[in-house]
Amino acid sequence: MHRLLLSAKGRSFEGLSKRDLLWQRPDLPSSVETSLGPRLEGVGQVPAPNTDFLRLAALVFFCDRTVKRPPMLRREFELDVAVSDPDRWSPHSERLGALLALLTGDHWSLGWSRRREVARSASADNEPRDVSLLFSGGADSVSGAVAAHATGLDPLLVSHSDSSSIKGQQNAAHSALETALEKSFGVVHWRFSRSKRQVGSNEKFRDEPSRRSRSLLFIALGAAVNGAVEGKSLWVAENGFTSLNPPLVPESGGALSTRTTHPAFLLGLSEVLGDIGLDLALNNIFVEKTKGEVFADVAAELGPQGAASLLSATHSCGKAPQGLKGIPPSIHCGLCLGCMVRRGAFRSADLEDDTRYAVEELSTTRRKKWLKDYPDRLVTVNAVRARLETGFDDEDVLQLGLPDDADLDGALDLMQRGLAELAMLDLP
């Protein structure tokens, strides 16, 4: 049982298990390092279901990054979440558990405990917004801001990070965006990072690096902010090829990339939250485009030079390059799926790519040694190479688990266009 606790009153800190998430105000001892308390002080008058959703996402993220993932096996989680109205959430426990299983590949059982109501402070910026945009600092989220600006919308950028390096990447992308568009963008940033040790016992938490549930936390933060500022829509900006998450080899089942913006996950989440009472207009604006097509749209707005400069300032790498003397881990590795899709997109859109990639900066000898010392780097490369040989067909589309009313022919065409962008790469 993993519990979300909002207060330590009447409890001994020493009695906290490593399965407990104690989330209190930033000025009080907690199991997390965050700039935001569990009652969302400073965000504004957030509706109760939105606050509850964020608490669920916080506990899921805590479990996901704390419990080690066994090879080829799924984990079993049982959660107890503190919410305002357990009766509102209980009828939907199984549906939510199934969505979490789709997101992380694990089994989730959900239970609910009542928490007391308290007053919340007003937001410093609670004016209604045209749209709230999840802003990760990646190329797609930056392109989403460009798309909003191009259609005359004023987006509020909702940003989340769990490390200083990610925050630095987001700051760099935000600065490049404002320079490119000569416009200031409102930003709400929230840090949520699990502490290294549990409060009281000082027991060290284990660390699971995959963190597939980070997107749920991101969406929940966006839903909270959107509720406070009365936003009309919450935009997710992720290219459709990545969202579909097509398996590159039959046995992978899509494991080389996550299902963070998979159409079935976003639709299912919107539906179950609506039934709970959280009306969230969740919209992936790039669901029908490849990353190269997204880049081409940015170039149409900013010109080739402006688009190349802006997009090169973003970050897409999923694996920091390890064990390379003279190569900082903050640059792109160049070989993870995120990097390869990015590199193919620059080529497809005919844009200059000024991104630093470790695989391109190494000499032939050093690159061979790096790949020998870290063979996992070649797993994705070999999967891409294999899929380039076979292509995608109708059977691959049927395995995606798309919603019943999905355009299957359109999905296959999108997958083939995305694969064509990967074919532009010179693979090691």
N, C-alpha and C positions, 0 to 999 in steps of 0.2 A: 504494500500500500504506500503510495506517494501522496503526501498531503500538502496542500497550500494553506499556510498559516499567515494571518494578517496581523497578529498581535502576539506578544510573548508575555502578556500580563498573566500572572498566576502560574506561569510555567518556569521551569528551570532550563536555562540555556543548555546545560549539560545533558538534558534529557532529549535534545533534538537528535533525530537520526539523520544519517546521510540521505535518507529518502524524503526528508522534509524540506520544503521550500518556505523559509520564513521571509516574507516580503513586507517590510515596514517602511515608514517614511525615511527619506535619505539621511536624516539626522539621527536615526536609531539603528541599532545592530540588525543586520539582515544577512540572508544567505546570498544576496545579490548586490552588485554594485550598480546603482542606477540613479538617474537624476529625477525619477518620478516615483511617487508613492502609489500604493495599491488602490487608493481612492482617487487617483488621477488629479491630485492637487496641482493647480496651475494650468490644467488643460481646459477647464471650463465646466459648464453644466452638461456633462456627458450622460446620456440616457442610461438607466440601470442595465439593460441588456448588453449595451456596448461595453460597459465596465466589466460585466461578468465574462463576456467573450474574451476580453483582454487577459483576464485572470486565468481562464482556461488555457489560452495560448501560452501564457508565461510558464505555467506548470508543465505543459507538454514540452516546451523548449528546454526547460530545466532537466526533465527526465531524458530527453533525446540526447543532450550533450553530456550527461553524467553517466548513463548506463552504457557500458561497452557493448558494441554490436558483435555477436559471435559470428564467425565465418559461415555463410550460407544458411544461417538460422535467424528467425525473427525473434524479437524480444517480446515479453509479456508484461504489460503495464496495467496496474489497477490504480486509478486516481480518485482522490477525494478533493473536490474543488469548492472553495468558499464562494457562494453567490448570493445575490439578494433574495431570490425566490426559487428554491429548489424545485417546486412544483412546475415552474415554467420550463425547466431544463430536463427533468427526469424522463418525460415521455419520448425524448429525442436522443437518449443516450446511445442507443444502438446505431442510429444513423450517423451520429457524430463519430462514434468509434470506427465505423466503416470508412468514413472519410479520412480519418487519421491513419488508418491502415493503408489506404491508397497513397497517402502522402509519404509515409515513412517505411512502409513494408512490415510493420509490427502489429501486434494485437493489443487493442486498447479497451479497457472496461472503465466506465465513468460513473462516479457517484458524486453527490452534491450535498454541501452543508450550508446552512443559513449563516449569513454574516449581518451584523447590525448596520443600520443606515447612519451615515454622518453627513454633515454639510460639507460641500466642496467649494473651493475658492473659484472665482471667475477667471477666465482666460485673459491673458494680456492681448490677444488678437482673436476676437470672436466675431469678426465681421463675416457675413455670408460670402461664400466663395463659389465661383463657377464650377470648380472641380478640385478634388484633392488627388494628388499624384504620388504614388509610392516612388520614392527617389533613392535608389541604391548606390548611385554613383557609377553604374554600368552604362554601356553605350545605349541600350534600349530605353532606360529610364530618362536619360538625357534627351534622346530622340522624342520621347513622349512630351517633354516640356516644350521642345521645338514645335511639335504638332499642335499642342494646345495654343501656343502663341500665334501660330499661323492661322488658326481659325478664330482668333480674337478672344480666346478665353484666358482668364487670369488664374493660373493654377497655384494652389498652395502645395509646396513640396513637403512630403511627409517622409522623414528620414530616420532610420534606426541603425545602430551599430552595436557590436559586442566586443570591439577591440579598438585601440587607438589607431592601428594601421588602416582599418576599414573607415574610420572617421576621417582620417587624412585623405583617403582616396575620394570620399564623398565631398570633402571641402574643395579639393582640386577640381573635381568635375563641376561643382556648383560655381566656382569662380570662373571657369572656362565658359560655362553656359551664359553667365551674366555678361561676360566680355563679348561673346559672339552675338548676342541679341541686344546688347546695349540696354539692358533692362534689369531691374532688381526683382528677385523672386522671394516671396515669403517662404520661410522654412520652419518647420517644427521638427526638432531632432530629439530623439530619446535614446538614451543608452540603457541597455539591459544586459549585464554580463554576470554570470554566476561567479561567486567568490571562489577562491582556490580552496578554502577550508570552511567547514561548517562552524556556525556561531556556537560558542560555548565549549564544545568538545574539541574544537580545533582539528577535527579529523579531515584529512585531505580528500577532496572529491576526485573521483576518477574522471578522465576526459575522453569523450567520444568525438572524433573530429568531423564526422559527416554532417551533422546538424541539418538534416533534411526538413525539419519543422520550422526553420527560421522564417520561411515565407508566411507561415500561419501567424507568427508573432507580428510580422510586418503588416499583414492585412488587418489584424486586430487593432494595432496602433492606428492604422489609417481609418478604421471604422470608428474608433473613439474620437479622433480629431474631427472626422467628417460629421459626427453627431454633434460635436460642440460648436462647430462653425456653420452648421446647417448647409453643408455642401450638397450639391445636386447629384454628384456622382463620384465614385472612387475609382480612379483609373489605375490599372495595372498595365505597364508597358513591357511586353515580352514578345519577341518575334514568334510567329506561329510554328516554325520548325522546332524550336526549342520547347515550346509549350506542348506540342504533340508528343515529344519524347519518343520518337520511333526507335525501337531496338536496332542496334547496328549489327548484332549477330543474333541469330534465333534464340540462343540459350540465355542471352542477357536479360531479356524481359524489360528492357529500358533502364537497366541498372546503371548505365554509364552517365545518366543525367537524372535529375529528380523530377517529380511530378508537381512542382510548386505552382505552376500555372496551367496544368493540364485542364482542358475544357470540362471534363467530367468532374474534376475536383472543384473548380470555380463555380460551376452550375450547381452542384450538390451543396456546396457551402452556402451559396446565396439562398437556395430553397429552404434549407433547414433553419438558417438564421431568420429568414422571413417568417417561418412557422413559429419560431420562438418569440418573435416580436421585434426583431432587429431588421429594419428595412434598409438593406444595403444594395445600392445600385452599383454592382461590381462589374467593371468593363475592361477587358483586355483589348486595347485599341489596335494592336498589331497582330491579332490572332490569325489573319489571313495572309500575312506577309512573311517572307524570309528576312533574315537579318540584312542581307545585301539590298533587298528592296526597301527596308527601313532606312538604310544608309543613303540610298538614292533619293529618298524623299527629303532627307536633311540637306543633301547637296542641292536639290531643287530650290530650297529656301535660302540657303546660305552661300551657294556657289561651291565649286569643288575645293578651293583652298580653305574657305571658312569651315566647311564640313569636315575636311581632313584634320584641321587643327583641333576642332572641338571634340571629335570622336576619338582622336588619339590621346586626349587628356582623360579619357574614361578608363575604367578597369573592369576586365571580364574574366580574369584568371581564377580557376578553382583550386589550383595547387601551386603553392609557393615553391620556387625552385630551390631544392635543398642541396647541401654538400658541394657548393660551387664557390671556390675562392675568387673574390673579386666581383662576384655577381650578387647584387643585393636581393634578398627575398621579396622585396616590394615590387619587382618587375614581373612581367608575365613569363610563364614557363614556355608558352608557345605550343605545347603538345596536349594539354587537357582538351576536352571537348569544347569548353567555352572559348578557349584560345583559338582552336582550329576553325570554329564557326565564325569567330571574329575576323580572323585573317582571310578566310574565304569571302566574307562580306565586303571587306575593303577592296579586294580584287574584283568582285562582281560589280561593285559600284564605281570601279575605276578611280578610286581615291588613294592618295598617297598615305601610307600607314607609317606614322612616326613612332608607333609603340615600340618599346624595348622588349624583345623576346629573348630569353636565355638561349633557346635552341639556335637562334641566329647569331648570337654574339660569341658562341663558343667555336673554337677551331674544330676541324674534323676529328682530330685525335681526342680532344677533351670531350666532345659531344659523344663519341663512341664510348668513352669510359663512363661518362655520366649515365648513359642509358644502360650500360652493363651493371653499374652499381645500383641503379634504381630501375629495375625492369618493369615496374608497374607503369612507368611513363609510356612504354610501348604498347600496353594493353589497349588503350583507346585508339592509338594510331593503327594498330593491326585490325581493330574492329572496323574503323573507317575504311581501311584498304579493302577488307573483305566485302563490305557493303557496296563499295564502288564497283566491285566485280559483278555482284549479283543484282544490284538495283533494288527498288521497292516494287511490290505488286499488291494485288487486292488482298491477299492473305495477310500481308503485313498491316494493312489498314484495319482489318477485322480484329487483329490482336491488340489494338490500341485502347479498347474499352471506352470508345467515344459515346456521347449521349445518343439516345435512340433517334433523334431527329437530325443528327449530324450529316453534313454533305460528305459522303465517303469518297466520291470522285474528286471533290475539291481537296480533301485531305491528302489523297494520293498525289495529286498534282503538286501540292505544296511540298510534300516530302521529296518528290523528285526534283523540284527546283532547289530545295535546300541542299540536296545531295550534289547537285550540279555545282554549287558554290564550293563545297568541300573538294570537288574534283579539280579545282583550280590550284590546289596547294601542291608544293613539292614535299612529299612526305619522306622522312628519314628512313 
